[in-house]
Amino acid sequence: MFNNIGVSGLVIILIIALIVFGPAKLPQLGRAFGDTLREFRNSTRGMVEDVTVEKQDDTKQIMEELR
C-alpha cells in the first residue's frame, strides 16, 4: 500500500500533519492510531484462529463419517 511513498513523501505527510493537528496533538494521534492498529490485528488474528478451528473440526467430522 505504501511501497511507493518514499522518504520525501513521508516528510511531506508529517509536515501536513503538523500543520493540521499541531505538535501537541501528534503524539496522542499516533498513540490512538497504534492502539487501533493493535486491536484490529488482534481481532483479525482471533477470527483466523476461529476459522482454522472450525475447519479442523469439519475435517475431523468428515473423516469420522467416512469410517
LODREN-301080 format. One record per residue: residue number from 0; residue in three letters; x, y, z of N, C-alpha, C in turn. Coordinates in steps of 0.02 Angstrom, whole numbers, plus 32768, in hexadecimal, padded with zeros to 4 digits. Layout:
# residues N
R   pos   code    n.u    n.v    n.w   ca.u   ca.v   ca.w    c.u    c.v    c.w
R   NUM    ala      X      Y      Z      X      Y      Z      X      Y      Z
...
# end
This chain:
# residues 67
R   pos   code    n.u    n.v    n.w   ca.u   ca.v   ca.w    c.u    c.v    c.w
R     0    met   8029   7FC5   8000   8000   8000   8000   802C   803F   8000
R     1    phe   805F   803F   802B   808A   8079   8030   80CE   806D   8012
R     2    asn   80D3   8040   7FE2   8113   802E   7FC5   8133   8066   7F9D
R     3    asn   810C   8092   7F7F   8127   80C5   7F52   812B   810B   7F71
R     4    ile   8122   8111   7FB2   8122   8154   7FD1   8169   8170   7FD4
R     5    gly   8196   814C   7FF1   81DB   8164   7FF7   81E3   8194   8031
R     6    val   8221   81A8   803C   8232   81D4   8074   8214   821A   806A
R     7    ser   8219   8234   802E   81FE   8278   8023   81B2   827A   802D
R     8    gly   8190   8246   8019   8148   8242   8023   8136   8240   806D
R     9    leu   815D   821A   8095   8150   8217   80DC   815C   825B   80FD
R    10    val   8190   827E   80E7   819E   82C1   8103   8165   82F0   80F4
R    11    ile   814B   82EE   80B8   8113   831A   80A5   80D5   8309   80CF
R    12    ile   80C8   82C9   80D9   808E   82B4   8101   8096   82CD   8149
R    13    leu   80D2   82C7   8165   80DE   82DE   81AA   80D6   832A   81AF
R    14    ile   80EE   834F   817E   80E6   8398   817F   809D   83AB   817C
R    15    ile   8077   838A   8151   802F   8399   814D   800C   8387   818E
R    16    ala   801F   834F   81AD   8001   833B   81ED   8011   836F   8223
R    17    leu   804F   8388   8223   8061   83BB   8254   8038   83FA   824A
R    18    ile   802D   840E   820C   8006   844A   81FE   7FBD   8441   8212
R    19    val   7FA1   8407   8202   7F5A   83FC   820F   7F4C   83F1   8259
R    20    phe   7F73   83C6   8279   7F64   83B2   82BE   7F8D   83D7   82F2
R    21    gly   7FC5   83F1   82E0   7FF1   8413   8310   801D   83E1   8334
R    22    pro   8055   83FA   834E   8085   83CC   836D   806D   83AD   83AF
R    23    ala   803D   83CD   83D0   8025   83B2   8410   7FF9   8375   8406
R    24    lys   7FD4   8372   83CF   7FA5   833B   83C3   7FC4   82FF   83A1
R    25    leu   7FFD   8307   8380   801A   82D0   835A   802A   8292   8384
R    26    pro   8047   8299   83BF   8054   825C   83E7   8013   8238   83FA
R    27    gln   7FDE   825E   8409   7F9E   823F   841A   7F81   821B   83DE
R    28    leu   7F86   823A   83A4   7F6C   821A   8367   7F93   81DB   8356
R    29    gly   7FD5   81DF   835E   7FFF   81A4   8350   7FEF   816B   837F
R    30    arg   7FE5   817B   83BF   7FD4   8148   83F0   7F8F   8129   83E0
R    31    ala   7F5F   8153   83CE   7F1C   8139   83BE   7F1F   810E   837F
R    32    phe   7F46   8123   834E   7F4D   80FB   8311   7F6E   80B8   8320
R    33    gly   7FA1   80B8   834B   7FC2   807A   835E   7F94   804B   8383
R    34    asp   7F6C   8066   83B1   7F3C   803E   83D6   7F08   8020   83A8
R    35    thr   7EF0   8048   8379   7EBF   8030   834A   7EDB   7FF9   831E
R    36    leu   7F18   8002   8306   7F38   7FD0   82DC   7F44   7F8F   8303
R    37    arg   7F58   7F95   8342   7F64   7F5A   836C   7F22   7F34   8377
R    38    glu   7EED   7F58   8386   7EAC   7F38   8390   7E93   7F15   8351
R    39    phe   7E9D   7F36   8318   7E89   7F18   82D8   7EB0   7ED8   82CB
R    40    arg   7EF1   7EDA   82D9   7F1B   7E9F   82CE   7F06   7E66   82FC
R    41    asn   7EF8   7E75   833B   7EE1   7E42   8369   7E9E   7E25   8354
R    42    ser   7E71   7E4E   833D   7E2F   7E37   8327   7E35   7E0A   82EA
R    43    thr   7E5D   7E1E   82BA   7E64   7DF4   827E   7E87   7DB3   828F
R    44    arg   7EB7   7DB5   82BD   7ED9   7D77   82D2   7EA6   7D48   82F2
R    45    gly   7E7A   7D63   831C   7E47   7D3B   833C   7E17   7D1C   830A
R    46    met   7E04   7D43   82D7   7DD7   7D29   82A4   7DF8   7CF1   827C
R    47    val   7E38   7CFA   826B   7E5C   7CC6   8246   7E61   7C87   826F
R    48    glu   7E6E   7C8D   82B0   7E72   7C52   82DB   7E2F   7C2F   82DF
R    49    asp   7DF8   7C55   82E3   7DB5   7C38   82E6   7DA7   7C11   82A6
R    50    val   7DB7   7C2D   826D   7DAA   7C0C   822E   7DD5   7BCD   8229
R    51    thr   7E13   7BD1   823F   7E3F   7B97   823C   7E25   7B5E   8268
R    52    val   7E0E   7B6F   82A5   7DF3   7B3C   82D1   7DB4   7B1D   82B3
R    53    glu   7D88   7B46   8297   7D4C   7B2C   8277   7D5D   7AFE   823D
R    54    lys   7D8E   7B11   8216   7DA2   7AE8   81DD   7DBE   7AA5   81F4
R    55    gln   7DE5   7AA6   822A   7E00   7A68   8245   7DC9   7A3C   8260
R    56    asp   7D98   7A5A   8281   7D5F   7A34   829C   7D37   7A15   8263
R    57    asp   7D2C   7A3B   822E   7D08   7A21   81F4   7D2D   79E7   81D4
R    58    thr   7D6F   79EE   81CF   7D98   79B9   81B2   7D94   7979   81DC
R    59    lys   7D97   7980   821E   7D92   7947   824B   7D4E   7925   8244
R    60    gln   7D19   794E   823E   7CD6   7933   8239   7CCE   790D   81F7
R    61    ile   7CE8   7927   81C1   7CE5   7906   8180   7D0B   78C5   8181
R    62    met   7D46   78C6   81A0   7D6F   7889   81A4   7D4B   7854   81CD
R    63    glu   7D29   7867   8203   7D04   7836   822C   7CC9   781A   8206
R    64    glu   7CA8   7843   81DD   7C70   782B   81B5   7C86   77FA   8180
R    65    leu   7CC2   7803   8166   7CDA   77D6   8132   7CEF   7792   814D
R    66    arg   7CFA   778C   818E   7D0F   774C   81AB   7CD7   771E   81B2
# end
